[in-house]
Amino acid sequence: MAYGKIKADAIVYDNSGSDVEVSTADITNKAGLASPTFTGTPAAPTAAQGTNTTQLATTAFVNAEIAADLTAAIGSTVQAFDADTAKRDTSNTFTGTNVFSGAFGVTDIDCIGKFSVSAEAVSALDIDLSQSNYFTKTINGNSTFTFSNPENSGVACSFTLELTHTSGTVAWPDGTGAAGIVRWPADTPPTLTAGKTHIFVFVTDDGSVSSGTGPTYRGAALADYVN
């Protein structure tokens, strides 16, 4: 057996019956097995999603793993995207399904900029307080208004009625049938002129009262605007 050194610029090895010559420079430039440093774009086989071993993780494997984990988490530990409740630095439009209450920890809401609601055109003479807090109505004859669906007792509720008064008289809830009663300053309803527009504001905080006269609505009026 011989020992010593061999000096060569290249070596030749047998590759299934064919001789292949490899430069010794190519061999010495190969990365070592311990802590190799690669250059260029090294590639490796992509493991199946869910693999948990010490084999290399390609970028394709990482992306697939993240996508699978997010899919599994949505609806449990991750909130699914909802355009109505997306948190962002631009204005949001909330639909009627977005109800804020103390049950969600929302006890105070600070508004930056305007806060607006749609004006609800009243078709009959009942003001349904579950629909809005600004109502419009045009009357052309004697009209008696009623109020329905106020907030529960202890919860303040206010609303505005913009009344276009073409003709006729106006009457308000008077306590009949425990349906509520309107109290005016000095207990005197406002004097209204037909052919004008009037603005009425009402507040109540005993909406669940169902005996006697029912809820008490305290009203104020700005009467006789030119149409």
Sine and cosine of phi, psi and omega as CSV:
sin_phi,cos_phi,sin_psi,cos_psi,sin_omega,cos_omega
0.00,0.00,0.71,-0.71,-0.05,-1.00
-0.98,-0.22,0.59,-0.81,0.07,-1.00
-0.84,-0.55,0.49,-0.87,0.05,-1.00
0.53,-0.85,-0.33,-0.94,-0.06,-1.00
-0.90,-0.44,0.53,-0.85,0.09,-1.00
-0.88,-0.47,0.80,-0.61,0.04,-1.00
-0.96,-0.27,0.87,-0.50,-0.03,-1.00
-0.48,-0.88,0.49,-0.87,0.07,-1.00
-1.00,0.04,-0.35,0.94,-0.01,-1.00
-0.42,-0.91,0.33,-0.94,0.11,-0.99
-0.80,-0.60,0.38,-0.93,0.01,-1.00
-0.85,-0.53,0.75,-0.66,0.06,-1.00
-0.79,-0.62,0.37,-0.93,-0.06,-1.00
-1.00,0.04,0.82,-0.57,0.00,-1.00
-0.88,-0.48,1.00,0.08,0.01,-1.00
0.83,0.56,0.73,0.69,0.07,-1.00
1.00,-0.09,-0.13,0.99,0.02,-1.00
-0.91,-0.41,0.69,-0.73,0.05,-1.00
-0.98,0.18,0.73,-0.69,0.03,-1.00
-0.85,-0.53,0.79,-0.61,0.00,-1.00
-0.99,-0.17,0.77,-0.64,0.01,-1.00
-0.83,-0.56,0.76,-0.65,0.03,-1.00
-0.93,0.35,0.65,-0.76,0.05,-1.00
-0.90,0.44,-0.43,0.90,0.06,-1.00
-0.90,0.43,-0.60,0.80,0.04,-1.00
-0.91,0.41,-0.56,0.83,-0.01,-1.00
-0.94,0.33,-0.69,0.72,-0.05,-1.00
-0.94,0.34,-0.34,0.94,0.02,-1.00
-1.00,0.06,-0.06,1.00,0.01,-1.00
-0.94,0.33,0.53,-0.85,0.02,-1.00
-0.94,0.33,0.58,-0.82,0.03,-1.00
-0.96,0.28,0.28,-0.96,0.00,-1.00
-0.96,0.28,-0.49,0.87,-0.02,-1.00
-1.00,-0.09,0.86,-0.50,0.04,-1.00
0.77,0.64,0.84,0.55,-0.02,-1.00
-0.95,0.33,0.48,-0.88,0.11,-0.99
-0.90,-0.44,0.89,-0.46,-0.05,-1.00
-0.99,-0.11,0.43,-0.90,0.13,-0.99
-0.83,-0.56,0.21,-0.98,-0.03,-1.00
0.97,0.23,-0.61,-0.79,-0.01,-1.00
-0.83,-0.56,1.00,0.09,-0.02,-1.00
-0.92,0.38,0.58,-0.81,-0.02,-1.00
-0.85,-0.52,0.38,-0.92,0.02,-1.00
-0.45,-0.89,0.34,-0.94,0.07,-1.00
-0.88,0.47,0.62,-0.79,0.02,-1.00
-1.00,0.00,0.85,-0.52,-0.01,-1.00
-0.95,0.32,0.39,-0.92,0.05,-1.00
-0.92,0.38,0.55,-0.84,0.01,-1.00
-0.85,0.52,0.73,-0.69,-0.03,-1.00
0.99,-0.12,-0.11,0.99,0.03,-1.00
-0.89,0.45,0.71,-0.70,-0.02,-1.00
-0.71,-0.70,0.96,0.27,-0.01,-1.00
-0.72,-0.69,-0.14,-0.99,0.01,-1.00
-1.00,-0.03,0.13,0.99,0.01,-1.00
-0.95,0.32,0.29,-0.96,-0.04,-1.00
-0.90,0.44,0.60,-0.80,0.07,-1.00
-0.96,-0.27,0.90,-0.43,0.05,-1.00
-0.98,0.20,0.23,-0.97,0.04,-1.00
-0.89,0.46,-0.55,0.84,0.04,-1.00
-0.90,0.44,-0.65,0.76,0.03,-1.00
-0.90,0.43,-0.68,0.73,-0.02,-1.00
-0.88,0.47,-0.71,0.70,0.00,-1.00
-0.89,0.46,-0.67,0.74,0.01,-1.00
-0.91,0.42,-0.60,0.80,-0.01,-1.00
-0.93,0.37,-0.68,0.74,0.03,-1.00
-0.89,0.45,-0.71,0.70,-0.01,-1.00
-0.87,0.49,-0.67,0.74,0.00,-1.00
-0.91,0.41,-0.65,0.76,-0.01,-1.00
-0.92,0.40,-0.65,0.76,0.01,-1.00
-0.91,0.41,-0.67,0.74,0.02,-1.00
-0.86,0.51,-0.66,0.75,-0.01,-1.00
-0.94,0.33,-0.48,0.88,-0.09,-1.00
-1.00,0.06,-0.44,0.90,-0.07,-1.00
-0.88,0.48,0.77,-0.63,-0.03,-1.00
1.00,-0.07,-0.22,0.98,0.04,-1.00
-0.88,-0.47,-0.96,0.28,0.00,-1.00
-0.99,-0.15,-0.19,0.98,0.01,-1.00
-0.84,-0.54,0.76,-0.65,0.01,-1.00
-0.97,0.26,0.81,-0.59,0.06,-1.00
-0.91,0.42,0.50,-0.87,-0.01,-1.00
-0.90,0.43,0.71,-0.70,0.05,-1.00
-0.67,-0.75,0.87,-0.49,-0.09,-1.00
-0.87,0.50,-0.46,0.89,-0.02,-1.00
-0.97,0.23,-0.41,0.91,-0.08,-1.00
-0.87,-0.49,0.26,0.97,0.00,-1.00
-0.89,0.45,0.71,-0.71,0.02,-1.00
-1.00,0.00,0.91,-0.41,0.03,-1.00
-0.44,-0.90,0.13,-0.99,-0.11,-0.99
-1.00,-0.01,0.20,0.98,0.07,-1.00
-0.94,-0.33,0.17,-0.99,-0.06,-1.00
-0.94,0.35,0.52,-0.85,0.02,-1.00
-0.89,-0.46,0.55,-0.84,0.11,-0.99
-0.95,-0.31,0.85,-0.52,-0.04,-1.00
-0.98,-0.19,0.72,-0.70,0.02,-1.00
-1.00,0.05,0.05,-1.00,-0.02,-1.00
-0.89,0.45,-0.28,0.96,-0.01,-1.00
-0.99,0.17,-0.19,0.98,0.00,-1.00
-1.00,0.00,0.99,-0.15,-0.03,-1.00
-0.95,-0.32,0.85,-0.53,0.02,-1.00
-0.99,-0.16,0.74,-0.67,0.01,-1.00
-0.47,-0.88,0.13,-0.99,0.02,-1.00
-0.87,0.49,-0.39,0.92,0.01,-1.00
-0.89,0.45,-0.41,0.91,0.02,-1.00
-0.98,-0.19,0.19,0.98,0.00,-1.00
0.98,0.20,0.19,0.98,-0.01,-1.00
-0.99,-0.12,0.99,-0.12,-0.01,-1.00
-0.94,-0.34,-0.35,0.94,0.03,-1.00
-0.66,-0.75,0.73,-0.69,0.03,-1.00
-0.84,-0.55,0.86,-0.51,0.07,-1.00
-0.99,-0.17,0.82,-0.57,0.00,-1.00
-0.97,-0.22,0.78,-0.63,0.10,-1.00
-0.97,-0.23,0.89,-0.46,-0.11,-0.99
1.00,-0.04,-0.26,-0.96,-0.11,-0.99
-0.98,0.20,0.44,-0.90,0.14,-0.99
-0.82,-0.57,0.86,-0.51,-0.11,-0.99
-0.76,-0.65,0.43,-0.90,0.08,-1.00
-0.74,-0.67,0.36,-0.93,0.02,-1.00
-0.97,0.24,0.63,-0.78,0.09,-1.00
-0.97,0.24,0.80,-0.60,-0.04,-1.00
-1.00,-0.10,0.91,-0.42,0.04,-1.00
-0.98,0.21,0.84,-0.54,-0.06,-1.00
-1.00,0.08,0.82,-0.57,-0.03,-1.00
-0.99,0.12,-0.67,0.74,0.03,-1.00
-0.98,-0.22,-0.69,-0.73,-0.01,-1.00
-0.85,-0.53,0.12,0.99,0.05,-1.00
-1.00,-0.07,0.78,-0.63,0.06,-1.00
-1.00,-0.09,0.97,-0.25,-0.03,-1.00
-1.00,0.05,0.96,-0.27,-0.12,-0.99
-0.95,0.30,-0.12,0.99,0.07,-1.00
-0.99,0.15,-0.15,0.99,-0.10,-1.00
-1.00,-0.09,-0.50,0.87,-0.05,-1.00
-0.14,-0.99,-0.09,-1.00,0.22,-0.98
-0.77,-0.64,0.28,0.96,0.14,-0.99
-0.66,-0.75,0.85,-0.53,-0.10,-1.00
-0.82,-0.58,0.50,-0.87,0.08,-1.00
-0.81,-0.59,0.55,-0.84,0.00,-1.00
-0.41,-0.91,0.64,-0.77,0.12,-0.99
-0.91,-0.42,0.77,-0.63,0.03,-1.00
-0.88,-0.47,0.54,-0.84,0.00,-1.00
-0.79,-0.62,0.37,0.93,0.01,-1.00
-0.11,-0.99,-0.04,-1.00,-0.02,-1.00
-0.86,0.52,0.76,-0.65,-0.14,-0.99
-0.65,-0.76,0.74,-0.67,0.08,-1.00
-0.90,-0.43,0.89,-0.45,-0.03,-1.00
-1.00,0.07,0.49,-0.87,0.17,-0.99
-0.78,-0.62,0.39,-0.92,0.02,-1.00
-0.86,-0.50,0.66,-0.75,0.00,-1.00
-0.68,-0.73,0.38,-0.93,0.07,-1.00
0.85,0.53,0.77,0.64,0.13,-0.99
-0.96,0.28,0.16,-0.99,0.06,-1.00
-0.93,0.36,0.25,-0.97,0.02,-1.00
-0.92,0.39,0.32,-0.95,0.04,-1.00
-0.84,0.54,0.64,-0.77,-0.02,-1.00
1.00,-0.01,-0.15,0.99,0.04,-1.00
-0.92,-0.38,0.87,-0.50,-0.04,-1.00
-0.95,0.31,0.65,-0.76,0.01,-1.00
-0.68,-0.73,0.75,-0.66,0.05,-1.00
-0.74,-0.68,0.48,-0.88,0.04,-1.00
-0.42,-0.91,0.32,-0.95,-0.06,-1.00
-0.84,-0.55,0.65,-0.76,0.09,-1.00
-0.87,-0.49,0.85,-0.52,0.09,-1.00
-0.98,-0.18,0.94,-0.34,-0.14,-0.99
-0.94,-0.33,0.88,-0.48,0.14,-0.99
-1.00,-0.02,0.92,-0.38,-0.22,-0.98
-0.97,-0.25,1.00,0.03,-0.04,-1.00
-0.96,0.27,-0.74,0.67,0.03,-1.00
-0.30,-0.95,0.20,-0.98,0.06,-1.00
1.00,-0.07,0.09,-1.00,0.03,-1.00
-0.98,-0.18,0.29,-0.96,-0.02,-1.00
-0.84,-0.55,0.77,-0.64,0.06,-1.00
-0.81,-0.59,0.41,-0.91,-0.11,-0.99
-0.82,-0.57,0.24,-0.97,0.05,-1.00
-0.79,0.61,0.74,-0.67,-0.07,-1.00
-0.88,-0.48,0.25,0.97,0.02,-1.00
1.00,-0.05,-0.06,1.00,0.00,-1.00
-0.91,0.42,0.78,-0.63,0.03,-1.00
0.93,0.37,0.42,0.91,0.02,-1.00
0.84,0.54,0.47,0.88,-0.04,-1.00
-1.00,0.02,0.06,1.00,0.01,-1.00
0.93,-0.36,0.34,-0.94,0.02,-1.00
-0.59,-0.81,0.62,-0.79,0.03,-1.00
-0.99,-0.16,0.77,-0.64,0.09,-1.00
-0.94,-0.34,0.77,-0.64,-0.01,-1.00
-0.95,-0.30,0.31,-0.95,0.09,-1.00
-0.82,0.57,0.72,-0.70,-0.04,-1.00
0.87,0.49,0.31,0.95,0.02,-1.00
0.84,0.55,0.55,0.83,-0.05,-1.00
-0.80,-0.60,0.90,-0.43,0.03,-1.00
-0.88,0.48,0.50,-0.87,-0.02,-1.00
-0.93,0.37,0.51,-0.86,0.10,-1.00
-1.00,0.06,0.81,-0.59,-0.11,-0.99
-0.90,-0.44,0.58,-0.82,0.03,-1.00
-0.95,-0.31,0.81,-0.59,0.04,-1.00
-0.90,0.44,0.49,-0.87,-0.03,-1.00
1.00,0.07,0.15,0.99,0.01,-1.00
-0.85,-0.53,0.12,-0.99,0.11,-0.99
-0.92,-0.39,0.69,-0.73,-0.04,-1.00
-0.84,-0.55,0.53,-0.85,0.06,-1.00
-0.90,-0.44,0.83,-0.56,0.02,-1.00
-0.89,-0.46,0.68,-0.73,0.06,-1.00
-0.85,-0.53,0.75,-0.66,-0.03,-1.00
-0.80,-0.60,0.58,-0.81,0.09,-1.00
-0.72,-0.70,0.52,-0.85,0.08,-1.00
-0.45,-0.89,0.45,-0.89,0.10,-1.00
-0.66,-0.75,0.30,0.95,0.06,-1.00
-0.77,-0.64,0.72,0.69,-0.14,-0.99
-0.90,0.44,-0.36,0.93,-0.06,-1.00
-1.00,-0.02,0.00,1.00,0.02,-1.00
-0.88,0.47,0.82,-0.57,-0.08,-1.00
-0.85,-0.52,0.18,0.98,0.02,-1.00
-0.82,-0.57,0.25,-0.97,-0.01,-1.00
0.92,0.40,-0.79,-0.61,-0.02,-1.00
-1.00,0.04,-0.18,0.98,-0.05,-1.00
1.00,0.04,-0.26,-0.97,-0.04,-1.00
-0.86,0.51,0.55,-0.84,0.08,-1.00
-0.98,-0.19,0.83,-0.56,0.06,-1.00
-0.95,-0.31,0.82,-0.57,0.04,-1.00
-0.99,-0.13,0.85,-0.53,-0.14,-0.99
-0.91,-0.41,0.44,-0.90,0.11,-0.99
-0.64,-0.77,0.50,-0.87,-0.10,-1.00
-0.72,-0.69,0.61,-0.79,0.21,-0.98
-0.90,-0.44,0.98,-0.21,-0.23,-0.97
-0.97,-0.23,0.38,-0.93,0.22,-0.97
0.92,0.39,0.70,0.71,0.19,-0.98
-0.96,0.28,0.57,-0.82,0.08,-1.00
-0.95,0.33,0.73,-0.68,-0.03,-1.00
-0.93,0.37,0.00,0.00,0.00,0.00
